[in-house]
């Protein structure tokens, strides 16, 4: 695909804005849309074009990317009134990079196919840092040929691009990713509370365990926030709670037990009840010290 193809990008939050910016810097023409126009204004100043609604984005684009908070948002933007599918042409491709329910990803891919439009579910891992640096891990569900068509685009956004199966498989894989991240943050938080109470400096704990089997990407990327007690997002508690809800609903669909995920899901809910839903998911540490 040519770097001159026009990309529509809908959803310019903590993740979406830097992703769209990276595409601009790579030489792509980008048409942007956000629910709050102010977030689009900065990208327009950098060379993006502004759209009026999702249908307008599709009419002015060759490939449409969505990066939105939850399943209802994606369904509305893609299949709703004045949505992407109303403006899409046969042969276009939609890439949803949000984290949503696998069943919704499959539903929307089927709806797109009736219009001759291909769709990939391509959620990401790597957080806001990965989004800014173009180093996301991207897990892709859909047709392998469609992925190859847009691999150069995704290559601007991430360093790991894996085809994991048909429509919905990307979202299943992301649910697996999110439960591992949540459980790891909870485990590291418990370890830091134990070590601190027993008189060991937290920074030394993380330094020591990072060199062994307990080392992880979570510690590498979130260790400083945990040590500083800096719970500014980052990735919000509300969103991770939503993601674990997706994992648990998927588990129920396939009759799978996820007891550890359920426990951490309840911890995140406690944070939300305390008014900390907008804080970073590392705020799990605050519960462990109670």
N, C-alpha and C positions, 0 to 999 in steps of 0.2 A: 504494500500500500504506500502511496505517496505521502510524504510529510506535508503536502499541501492539501490533503483531504480535510474537510471541515468536521470538527468534533463538537457535538453539543454536550454541555456538562450541566447537569441539574443537581443542585445541592452543594452549597459553598460554606459548609461549616468548618469545624476544626480540621477535618480530614479533606473535605472536598476542595476547599480553596487552594491549599498548597498543591494538590494533585492537578487541578486545572492550570495553576501557574506553571508547573513543570512542563505541561504540554505546550503552553505558549512559548516557553523558553526553548523548547525543542523544535520550534518552527511550525507547529500546527496552527491552523486557524481554529479558534475556539469561540463558540456561541454559548453564553452563560445565562443561567437563570437561578434565582434563589427566592425563597418566600419573602425574605426581607431584602428589598432592592439595595440597601446600603452595602451589603456584603458583596454584591456584584459590582458595585461602582469602582472599587479598587482595582479589580481585574480589567474592567473596561478602560481605566486609565493606563493599564499596561498593554493594551492592544486587543483585548477580547471584544466581541460584539455582544450587546444585550438583547435578550429575547423577551417577549411579553407573556408567554405562557408555554407549557410543554409542547403543545401542538406546533407553535411557532419554532421552537427549538428543532423539532423533527423536520419541519419543512425546509429549514436552512442548514441541515447537517447531513453528513453521510453516515456517521456513527454517533449514537447517543449514549452517554454514560450517566448513570444516576448514582448518587451517593447520599442516601436519605436515612432518617432515623429508624423507621420501623415498617412492618409489612403494610399497614393501611396507607402510609405515605406513598410507598412504591406503587401499590395497586392504583391509587388515585392518579398519580402522575403519569403512569404508563397507560392504564386502561380506562381512566375516568373521562369525564366531559372535558373537552379541549386538551386531552392527553396526548402522549407521544404517538400512540397508535392511530389517532385521528389524522395526524400529519405525516405519518410514515409512508414510504413508498416500498413496493416489493424490491427485495434485494438489500434493503437497509439492515443494519445490525444494531441491536440494543444490548448494552452491557450494564447490568445492575451490579454495582460494587458495594451496595448496602449489606447489612446483616439482617436477614429476614427469615421467616419460616420456610423450610424446604417445600412444603405443600404450596405455598403462595408462589414460590419461584417456578414450580412446575405448572401451576395454573396460568401464570403470565406468559410463560414460554409457549404454551399451547394456544393462548389467545393471539400472540404475535404471529405464530405460524399460519393461522387462518388468514392473515393479511399479507402473507409472503415475506414476513419480517423474521429474521433470525434473532435469537436471544441467548445470551450467556448469563449465568449467575456467577459472579466473580468477586466474592467478598475478600477482604484483605486482613492481614495481621501486620503489626509493626508500629501501630499508634501514630500519634502526631509527628513524632521524630522521623519515623519511616516515611510518612507522607511528604514531609518537607524535603527529605534527602533523596526521595525517589528510590527507597530501598524496602518497599513493602514486599511481603509474601502474599502472592495472589493464588487462590484456589478456585479452579474454574470448572463449572458444570455446564454441559451443553455439547454440541457437536464439535469433534476435534478439528474439522476443517474450518469451522467458524473461528475457533481460537487461533489457528494459524493465520487466518486473514488479518486478525487484529493484534497479533503478537508484537509487532513493532510499536504499537500504541501502548500496550501494557508494559513493554520493556522500558518505557520512559518512567513508568510509575513504580515498578518493582524490579527486584533482582532475582526473585524466585517465582516462576510461573508454572503451575502444575495443573495438568488436566486430570481431574479426579473421577470423571464419569459423566453420565447424562444429566439433563436438566434437574436441578435440585441438589445434585451431589456436592456442588461447591458450598451450598448452605449447610448441608450435613457436616461437611468437613470443618466449616467455620464453627459450628456448634461444638464439635470435639475440641477445637483449638481454644474456645472460650472457657470451657469447663476446666481444661488443663491450666490455663492462665489464672483463673480464679482460685483454684485449689492450691496452686503454687504460691500465690500472694498470701493466702491464708496460712500456709505452712511456714513460709519465711517469717511472717509476722509473729506466729507462735514461737518460732525459734529465737527471734530477737527479744521477745519479752522474757522468755526463759533465761537466755544468756545474760541479759541486762540485770535481771533480778539476782542472778547468781554471781554478779560482779565482773562480768567480762564486757569490755567495750564493744558496742554494736558494730563499729566499723571494722574492728579486728575479726569479729565473727564472720562478716560477709567476705572479707579478704581471704580468710582461711578456707571457708567452704567453697568459694568460687573456683578453687583449684582442684576440687575433687568431684566425686559423683553427684554431689548436691548442687554443683554449679549449674546455672541456667541463664537463658536469655532474659528471663524476668528479673533476676538479680542484676544482670548487666544494665538493663534499661530502666529499672525501677528502684535500684538500690539507693541511689542518692536521695530520692524522694522519701523513701522509708527512713533513712538515717536522719534526714532533716525534719521529718514530720511535716513535709510540704505536701498538702493534699489538694493543691490547685490542679485542675485537669489540664492536660492529660485526657484520660478516658474516664468518663463520668460513672459514678456508682449506678445511676438510673439506667444507663445504657447497658452496663454489664448485667444488672439484674434482669433487664429485658432479654439479653442474650441467653442467660441461664434458663429463663422461662421457655425460650425456644428449644433449648436442649432437653429440658424436662418434658415438654409437650411431645417432642419427637420420640423420646424414650417411651412415653406412654403409648404412642402410635405403634411402636414396634415391640411392646411388652418387655422393655429393658429396665432394670433397676439401676438407679444412679444415686445411692444414698449419700455419698460425699458431696456430690453436686447439690443435692437438696439441702444439705446442712449449710453450705456456703451461700446458697440462694437466700436462706433465711437470715444469715448474717447481713447480707446486702440489704434485705428488707428492713432489718433493724436500723441500719444507717439511714435509710430513707425516712423511717419514722422519726428519727432524731433530727431531720431537716438537713441531712448531709448528702442527699441524692445528687447534688451538682458537684460534689467533690470527686477527686480522683479515686479510683478503686483501691489504691493503696491505703485509703482511710480504714480498710479492714484492720490495720494495725491499731487504730484507736479503740476498737472493740476488744482486742486481745488484752489490752492493758487495764481493762476495767476491773 
